[in-house]
């Protein structure tokens, strides 16, 4: 995949993921604010309903007393009558209608003792409506006579009630609040309203008069502006009042949060799954891209590794075909050895690849037996000693371990050591200088192979045992290979339950440390 296109896809995916997280966060915050506004609206409606019920209950209670008393007073203090009379004449049949609407006003002085109030008396007006309709028609002699007359009387109780409520609201304002509102009644009204609106929240209440607390207050009430709601109480016609009912919901935030908690947790869970899936996908994409690059390098390097010996073999065969050298046995022997050596080199490359393949499929049969690690070290050194000497370097041994008997596959352990030596040789810019150390620590033998090559940084140290991995130097590999040697080393040592570590610093060489269990 094109590098720019790959980066663009990663950027777009990351931007989409950030957008999803932002939208989810915005949705949760918006849901919380909506639920909080809904809670506030419900509470305000609740308080208005409680205030109205208290006022109606009080007015209804005293109006019933008033109604039972007013009819027992026979003589009013004063009487007034107001009447409106108007006529309508029908010229077609010469009939005249006279309409009369009158109001009888009777003022009574009602004792307050009858209404359980702290005043002597209250002046109340009783109103009676009188309506009459008179029909006048002319007689035969030209005079007028009344043909019919209809009268109705009716008490104006709605007006009387309204008049009573106005009078009572002004007078009752001077009555102490604890005589007008019972704490048990207020608690029951609030609880019923909460239940009706589905608000299962703890609350405390209080009634304030002119911004001062009264005796009508619950035990744990505190006036917190963030969680306390208020409504005017006992409002008169002019919308004036001295009292205000406050209700405090201390667990308001908890209640609002619990109402969206289920959806919020579900949303966060799905977002977490999406994030996990996204990061896994990105990791896999990066890994696949890395593997693709590594395999391309591997193929290029393997091609180079095979190309040189094949070219050498072809040249050797062409040289052997020359009739001039048929009798030169020394020349023929030298070129035969060259062909055999190049063939062995190609075979070793193929064997390395096959060994890794078998290891991954768990098909590699490791025949383990009791061997001495010191002997295997000497054997491995013999495989590379000529190459080291040819480059003007050395391999020095410091085998200080008193015991080196282990259970291992001698062939594969030798291959492991040869691979490590081979890396030390290839990654030495000057003559390879290698030191081998052993020591016993408890029931193990510690093997250290130290070189003075180019070394490696921390990031490379973490990857050198990965399959196909090779360190890049700019855009090319300074050292040819296929990145399978140390991967093979790690797999073989894992099978022997022998951990391997590397200590290295750029420009100061590397030390490979292997820890193998001794025979108990």
NORQUI-V825217 format. One record per residue. N is the residue number from 1. NEAR is the number of other C-alpha atoms within 8 Angstrom. Layout:
BEGIN
n->(N,N)
near->(NEAR,NEAR)
END
This chain:
BEGIN
n->(1,2,3,4,5,6,7,8,9,10,11,12,13,14,15,16,17,18,19,20,21,22,23,24,25,26,27,28,29,30,31,32,33,34,35,36,37,38,39,40,41,42,43,44,45,46,47,48,49,50,51,52,53,54,55,56,57,58,59,60,61,62,63,64,65,66,67,68,69,70,71,72,73,74,75,76,77,78,79,80,81,82,83,84,85,86,87,88,89,90,91,92,93,94,95,96,97,98,99,100,101,102,103,104,105,106,107,108,109,110,111,112,113,114,115,116,117,118,119,120,121,122,123,124,125,126,127,128,129,130,131,132,133,134,135,136,137,138,139,140,141,142,143,144,145,146,147,148,149,150,151,152,153,154,155,156,157,158,159,160,161,162,163,164,165,166,167,168,169,170,171,172,173,174,175,176,177,178,179,180,181,182,183,184,185,186,187,188,189,190,191,192,193,194,195,196,197,198,199,200,201,202,203,204,205,206,207,208,209,210,211,212,213,214,215,216,217,218,219,220,221,222,223,224,225,226,227,228,229,230,231,232,233,234,235,236,237,238,239,240,241,242,243,244,245,246,247,248,249,250,251,252,253,254,255,256,257,258,259,260,261,262,263,264,265,266,267,268,269,270,271,272,273,274,275,276,277,278,279,280,281,282,283,284,285,286,287,288,289,290,291,292,293,294,295,296,297,298,299,300,301,302,303,304,305,306,307,308,309,310,311,312,313,314,315,316,317,318,319,320,321,322,323,324,325,326,327,328,329,330,331,332,333,334,335,336,337,338,339,340,341,342,343,344,345,346,347,348,349,350,351,352,353,354,355,356,357,358,359,360,361,362,363,364,365,366,367,368,369,370,371,372,373,374,375,376,377,378,379,380,381,382,383,384,385,386,387,388,389,390,391,392,393,394,395,396,397,398,399,400,401,402,403,404,405,406,407,408,409,410,411,412,413,414,415,416,417,418,419,420,421,422,423,424,425,426,427,428,429,430,431,432,433,434,435,436,437,438,439,440,441,442,443,444,445,446,447,448,449,450,451,452,453,454,455,456,457,458,459,460,461,462,463,464,465,466,467,468,469,470,471,472,473,474,475,476,477,478,479,480,481,482,483,484,485,486,487,488,489,490,491,492,493,494,495,496,497,498,499,500,501,502,503,504,505,506,507,508,509,510,511,512,513,514,515,516,517,518,519,520)
near->(4,5,6,6,8,9,8,8,8,9,8,8,8,8,8,8,10,8,8,9,9,8,8,11,8,8,8,10,8,8,9,11,8,8,11,9,8,8,9,8,8,9,9,11,8,11,12,9,9,12,13,8,8,10,10,8,8,9,10,8,8,9,10,8,10,9,8,8,9,8,7,6,8,5,5,10,8,7,9,7,8,7,8,7,8,7,8,7,8,8,6,5,5,9,12,11,11,11,11,12,11,11,11,12,11,12,12,13,10,10,9,12,10,9,9,6,8,7,7,7,9,9,8,9,10,11,13,11,13,13,11,11,11,12,12,12,11,10,8,5,4,6,7,8,8,9,8,7,9,7,8,8,8,7,8,10,7,6,8,11,9,8,9,10,9,10,8,9,10,9,8,7,9,6,10,7,8,8,7,8,10,9,8,6,8,10,8,8,9,11,8,8,11,11,9,7,7,6,7,7,8,7,8,12,11,13,13,12,10,6,5,6,10,10,6,12,11,8,5,5,10,6,7,7,6,4,9,11,10,10,11,10,11,11,9,10,6,5,6,7,10,8,11,12,14,13,11,14,11,8,8,9,7,7,10,12,9,8,8,12,8,8,7,9,8,8,9,9,8,8,11,8,8,8,9,8,8,9,8,8,8,9,8,8,8,8,8,8,8,8,9,8,8,11,9,8,9,12,9,8,11,10,8,8,11,9,8,8,12,9,8,10,11,8,8,12,8,8,7,11,7,8,6,5,9,10,5,7,7,6,8,11,8,8,10,9,8,10,11,8,8,12,9,8,9,11,8,8,8,8,8,10,9,8,10,11,8,10,10,7,7,6,7,8,4,6,6,8,9,8,11,9,9,8,8,12,10,8,9,12,11,8,8,11,10,8,7,14,9,7,8,8,10,10,11,7,7,8,9,7,9,6,7,10,10,13,10,11,10,10,6,9,11,12,9,11,10,12,11,12,10,9,8,12,10,8,10,11,8,5,9,16,10,12,11,13,12,12,11,11,7,4,9,10,15,13,11,11,12,11,12,12,16,12,13,12,9,8,6,9,10,7,8,11,10,8,8,12,11,9,7,8,7,5,5,6,10,6,6,7,8,12,11,12,10,13,14,11,11,10,9,11,11,9,7,8,7,11,9,10,7,9,8,13,11,9,8,10,14,15,11,12,12,11,11,12,9,12,7,3)
END
